[in-house]
Amino acid sequence: MALHRKLDALRRLKPDVAVVSECAEPRVVAERAGVDSLEADSVWIGRNRHKGLAVFGFNGYRLNLDERYQASHRFVAPVRVEGKRRFNLLAVWAQNFSAGITRKRQPGPMRLALRRYREFLTECDAVVAGDLNNNCIWDKPGWLMNHAHTVDVLRQCAMTSVYHHVTGESFGEESTPTIYWRNRTKHGPTYHLDYIFAPDRWLATEYAMQVGTFEDWCGTKLSDHVPLVVDFRYG
């Protein structure tokens, strides 16, 4: 929320492509920031112009919402990315518990979206990135919403979580949180909910991964989330 107050913090990350959840329409952000333009290409989806899912392209990167986009999959955007590196991006802000009710045989938004966009994720290099609002610590036997299912489907698509590839940690045993939830204190409750799944072949090249710190983001009241940043070198 309130991205107009956080633009400088976003720009300091020097992203080529940024996925931002709970984001107002780019023109609303620009108006509130008092600027004519955010100097970025963008794709935004949502029903409330003050709170949706945005993808921003900087440094000449161009974004287009894929024609197969289905609005019924709330806050999941298939985006074609063009620039120095071309790829498909499935940007996610998963609303797993928005209805207030969960059931064993309720597949959840990620499982439904992965069914819908399977071809989009396999026709070329693809990335899945954003707030998946899930973790294997909450998985239950036989539940269709289990995070492990998402991981397995993406593995079948030759995609791997960059954080887990770098750290060697198992899903559900992450030592570094990406959200300092509710009371926004350093010691809890904290969870790892934000992910970047990248093509396996990209992970065979040079790259770097970083998770933002509590002090820089939550301690300064910018957000209860910290950014997950992956920098792939160009060949």
C-alpha positions as CSV (number, residue, x, y, z in Angstrom):
1,M,0.0,0.0,0.0
2,A,0.9,3.7,-0.5
3,L,3.6,3.0,-3.1
4,H,3.8,6.7,-3.8
5,R,5.6,7.1,-0.4
6,K,8.0,4.2,-1.2
7,L,9.1,5.0,-4.8
8,D,12.6,6.0,-3.8
9,A,13.0,2.7,-1.8
10,L,11.9,0.8,-4.9
11,R,14.2,2.6,-7.2
12,R,17.2,2.1,-4.9
13,L,16.8,-1.6,-5.7
14,K,17.4,-0.8,-9.3
15,P,15.0,-3.4,-10.7
16,D,14.5,-4.2,-14.3
17,V,11.2,-5.8,-13.4
18,A,9.3,-5.4,-10.1
19,V,6.2,-7.2,-8.9
20,V,4.3,-5.2,-6.3
21,S,1.3,-6.4,-4.4
22,E,-1.4,-4.3,-2.8
23,C,-0.6,-1.5,-5.3
24,A,-2.8,1.2,-6.6
25,E,-3.1,1.8,-10.4
26,P,0.1,3.4,-11.7
27,R,-1.7,6.6,-12.6
28,V,-3.0,6.8,-9.1
29,V,0.5,6.3,-7.7
30,A,1.8,9.0,-10.0
31,E,-0.9,11.4,-9.0
32,R,-0.3,10.9,-5.3
33,A,3.5,11.2,-5.8
34,G,3.0,14.5,-7.7
35,V,4.7,13.3,-10.8
36,D,3.6,13.1,-14.4
37,S,4.9,9.6,-14.9
38,L,6.5,6.8,-13.0
39,E,9.1,6.4,-15.8
40,A,8.3,2.8,-16.1
41,D,6.2,0.5,-18.2
42,S,3.5,-1.2,-16.3
43,V,0.8,-3.8,-16.1
44,W,-1.9,-3.6,-13.4
45,I,-4.8,-5.8,-12.5
46,G,-7.6,-5.4,-9.9
47,R,-11.1,-4.3,-9.2
48,N,-10.2,-1.5,-6.7
49,R,-8.0,1.1,-8.3
50,H,-6.4,1.7,-4.9
51,K,-5.4,-1.9,-4.3
52,G,-4.3,-4.4,-6.9
53,L,-1.3,-6.2,-8.4
54,A,1.2,-4.3,-10.4
55,V,4.3,-5.2,-12.5
56,F,6.7,-2.4,-13.4
57,G,9.3,-2.5,-16.2
58,F,12.4,-0.3,-15.9
59,N,15.5,0.2,-18.0
60,G,13.7,-0.2,-21.3
61,Y,11.8,-3.4,-20.3
62,R,8.4,-3.6,-21.9
63,L,5.4,-5.4,-20.5
64,N,2.2,-6.7,-22.0
65,L,-0.6,-8.6,-20.4
66,D,-1.0,-11.9,-22.2
67,E,-4.2,-12.3,-24.2
68,R,-4.9,-15.5,-22.2
69,Y,-5.4,-13.5,-19.0
70,Q,-8.4,-14.6,-17.1
71,A,-9.8,-12.1,-14.6
72,S,-11.5,-14.8,-12.6
73,H,-8.1,-15.7,-11.3
74,R,-7.8,-12.7,-9.0
75,F,-4.4,-11.1,-8.7
76,V,-2.6,-13.5,-11.0
77,A,-1.2,-11.8,-14.1
78,P,0.4,-13.5,-17.1
79,V,2.8,-10.9,-18.4
80,R,5.1,-11.0,-21.5
81,V,8.4,-9.3,-20.7
82,E,10.6,-7.9,-23.5
83,G,14.0,-6.3,-23.1
84,K,17.6,-7.5,-22.8
85,R,16.1,-10.8,-21.6
86,R,12.7,-12.0,-22.9
87,F,10.5,-14.3,-20.8
88,N,7.0,-14.9,-19.6
89,L,6.2,-13.8,-16.1
90,L,3.4,-15.0,-13.9
91,A,3.0,-12.3,-11.3
92,V,1.1,-13.4,-8.2
93,W,-0.6,-11.9,-5.2
94,A,-2.4,-15.0,-3.9
95,Q,-5.6,-14.6,-2.0
96,N,-5.7,-17.9,-0.3
97,F,-8.0,-17.1,2.6
98,S,-9.9,-14.1,1.3
99,A,-13.2,-15.8,1.6
100,G,-12.6,-16.7,5.2
101,I,-13.3,-20.4,4.6
102,T,-10.9,-23.1,3.6
103,R,-11.8,-26.7,2.8
104,K,-9.7,-29.8,2.1
105,R,-10.8,-30.0,-1.5
106,Q,-10.6,-26.3,-2.2
107,P,-7.7,-26.0,-4.7
108,G,-6.9,-22.4,-4.0
109,P,-5.9,-19.7,-6.4
110,M,-2.4,-20.9,-7.2
111,R,-3.4,-24.4,-8.2
112,L,-6.2,-23.0,-10.4
113,A,-3.9,-20.5,-12.0
114,L,-1.2,-23.1,-12.7
115,R,-3.8,-25.2,-14.5
116,R,-4.9,-22.2,-16.5
117,Y,-1.5,-20.9,-17.4
118,R,0.4,-24.2,-17.8
119,E,1.0,-23.5,-21.5
120,F,2.1,-19.9,-20.8
121,L,4.7,-21.2,-18.3
122,T,6.1,-23.9,-20.7
123,E,6.2,-22.3,-24.1
124,C,9.4,-20.3,-23.3
125,D,11.5,-19.3,-20.4
126,A,9.2,-18.3,-17.5
127,V,9.3,-16.8,-14.1
128,V,6.7,-17.0,-11.3
129,A,7.2,-14.2,-8.7
130,G,5.2,-12.5,-6.0
131,D,3.4,-13.0,-2.7
132,L,2.1,-16.6,-2.8
133,N,0.8,-16.2,0.8
134,N,1.6,-19.8,1.5
135,N,4.3,-22.1,3.0
136,C,4.7,-25.8,3.5
137,I,4.4,-25.3,7.3
138,W,0.6,-25.1,6.8
139,D,0.3,-28.1,4.4
140,K,-2.1,-30.8,5.6
141,P,-2.4,-34.4,4.2
142,G,-4.6,-34.4,1.1
143,W,-5.4,-30.7,1.0
144,L,-5.4,-29.3,-2.5
145,M,-4.2,-25.9,-1.4
146,N,-0.9,-27.3,-0.1
147,H,2.2,-25.3,-1.0
148,A,4.1,-28.4,-1.8
149,H,1.7,-29.0,-4.8
150,T,2.7,-25.6,-6.2
151,V,6.4,-26.4,-5.8
152,D,5.9,-29.8,-7.5
153,V,4.0,-28.3,-10.5
154,L,6.7,-25.7,-11.0
155,R,9.4,-28.4,-10.9
156,Q,7.5,-30.2,-13.6
157,C,7.8,-26.9,-15.6
158,A,11.6,-26.9,-15.0
159,M,11.4,-24.1,-12.6
160,T,13.0,-23.8,-9.1
161,S,12.7,-21.4,-6.2
162,V,15.8,-19.2,-6.3
163,Y,15.9,-18.7,-2.5
164,H,15.9,-22.4,-1.8
165,H,18.4,-23.2,-4.6
166,V,20.8,-20.6,-3.1
167,T,20.4,-21.5,0.6
168,G,19.8,-25.2,0.3
169,E,17.0,-24.9,2.8
170,S,13.9,-27.1,2.5
171,F,10.5,-25.7,1.9
172,G,8.9,-25.0,5.3
173,E,12.3,-24.6,7.0
174,E,13.3,-21.2,5.7
175,S,15.6,-19.3,8.1
176,T,14.9,-15.9,6.5
177,P,11.4,-14.4,6.6
178,T,9.9,-12.2,3.9
179,I,7.0,-10.9,6.1
180,Y,7.0,-9.6,9.7
181,W,3.3,-10.1,10.2
182,R,0.7,-8.3,12.2
183,N,2.7,-6.4,14.8
184,R,5.7,-5.9,12.5
185,T,8.3,-6.8,15.1
186,K,11.6,-8.5,14.3
187,H,10.9,-11.6,16.4
188,G,7.5,-12.6,15.3
189,P,5.3,-13.8,14.0
190,T,7.4,-14.0,10.8
191,Y,6.9,-16.2,7.7
192,H,8.5,-16.8,4.3
193,L,5.7,-16.1,1.8
194,D,7.4,-14.4,-1.2
195,Y,9.0,-16.4,-3.9
196,I,10.8,-16.2,-7.3
197,F,10.7,-19.4,-9.3
198,A,13.1,-19.2,-12.3
199,P,14.0,-21.5,-15.1
200,D,16.5,-24.2,-14.1
201,R,18.8,-23.3,-17.0
202,W,19.0,-19.7,-15.6
203,L,20.3,-21.1,-12.3
204,A,23.2,-22.7,-14.2
205,T,24.4,-19.1,-15.0
206,E,25.8,-16.4,-12.8
207,Y,23.3,-14.7,-10.6
208,A,22.8,-13.2,-7.1
209,M,19.9,-13.4,-4.6
210,Q,19.2,-11.1,-1.7
211,V,16.4,-10.8,0.9
212,G,15.7,-7.3,2.3
213,T,16.3,-6.7,6.0
214,F,13.8,-5.9,8.7
215,E,15.8,-2.7,9.6
216,D,15.5,-1.3,6.0
217,W,11.9,-2.1,5.4
218,C,9.8,-2.9,8.4
219,G,11.8,-1.0,10.9
220,T,11.4,2.1,8.8
221,K,7.6,1.4,8.4
222,L,7.8,1.0,4.7
223,S,6.1,-2.4,4.7
224,D,5.5,-5.6,6.6
225,H,7.1,-7.4,3.7
226,V,10.8,-7.2,2.6
227,P,11.8,-7.5,-1.0
228,L,13.2,-10.7,-2.6
229,V,15.7,-9.6,-5.3
230,V,17.3,-11.9,-7.9
231,D,19.9,-10.4,-10.3
232,F,20.6,-12.6,-13.3
233,R,23.7,-11.7,-15.4
234,Y,23.3,-11.3,-19.1
235,G,25.3,-13.7,-21.3
